Amino acid sequence: MELRNLGKSGLRVSAIGLGCNNFGGRLDLQATRAVVHAAFDKGITLFDTADVYGERGGSEDLLGEVLGTMRKDIVLATKFAMPMSDDGTKQGASRRYIVAAVEASLRRLKTDYIDLYQQHRHDQLTPIDETLRALDDVIRAGKVRYVGCSNFPAWAMVEAQWTAKSDGLNPFVSCQDEYSLVVRDAEKDMVPAARAYGMGLLPYFPLASGLLTGKYRRNASMPAGARLTQTQRLADRYLSDRNWQISEKLIDFAETRGHSALELAVSWLLSQKPVASVIAGATKPEQVVQNAAAGNWVLTPTELTEVDAITRSP
């Protein structure tokens, strides 16, 4: 498995990461253990979770149970800021909340440090200097190694980087945003900003909830138990006429070259700067194996141009 630096930081992450949002929700302890061990065996070292995953805390709890001695050999990433209670008291990025949230995540994960602690969304109620100073403090206390952001507007991310630089604080080394062959909105502002500030980009939903795996076909029966089969809101979002057209062309493009649509989706992302690691979820060990091998196709400049033309078509 290829290792890459996360932006300009010294943190090295596997080119394929494991998204842990299924743990504690769709997956129980036994199934989580199988997926985690399969990922570790395939050289995946970036495990990305969040306090809110798994019905608020479930994903971190199961990871804490499963990792054991593997903990020292992986990059453990989690997030804060999403609501962890219904009354609105446990959310956001204030100093008060960050101090409590990091301790709760450490307890659930059964670890004494977090490699990458990410603000899950922008907090309009808290000044960014307050957030960054609190994060700087938890880094200095040894509870967190690096910090990142997720789902930030590009302007807010730039403001955070300028504030960190001007105030002498640890900056965000990474950003997470949705990015795939059918959702390229990040290229408008987020990707250029990340490049300009030397941040590593961690795309999520790289397979558009499974559409880009090739297992869904228009006018065919939906696969049983699959995410787009079971979750109507995701089906409504991704199964548009435009996306069907693009996915069909991508499948043909990949298969005529002896590859799968999954390989194309992952390898294309890995060719985009400043992508550091592609975060892919899995519910079965065999999916982990497929994801781990998917980034081995090195696309030529001509192929990249062809794919770009396909994905930008109406």
Buried (B, 14 or more C-beta within 10 A) or exposed (E): BEBBBBBEBEBBBBBBBBBBBBBBEBBEBEBBBBBBBBBBEBEBBBBBBBBBBBEBBBBBBBBBBBBEEBBEEBBBBBBBBBEBEEEEEBBBBBBEBBBBBBEBBBEBBBBEBBBBBBBBBBBEEBEBBBBBBBBBBBBEEEBBBBBBBBBBEBEBBBBBBEBBEEEEBBBBBBBBBBBBBBBBEBEEBBBEBBEEBBBBBBBBBBBBBBBBBBBBEEEEEBBEEBBBBEBEEBBEBBBEEEBBBBBBBBBEBBEEEEBBBBBBBBBBBBBBEBBBBBBBBBBBBEBBBBBBBBBBBEBEEEBBEBBEEBBEEE
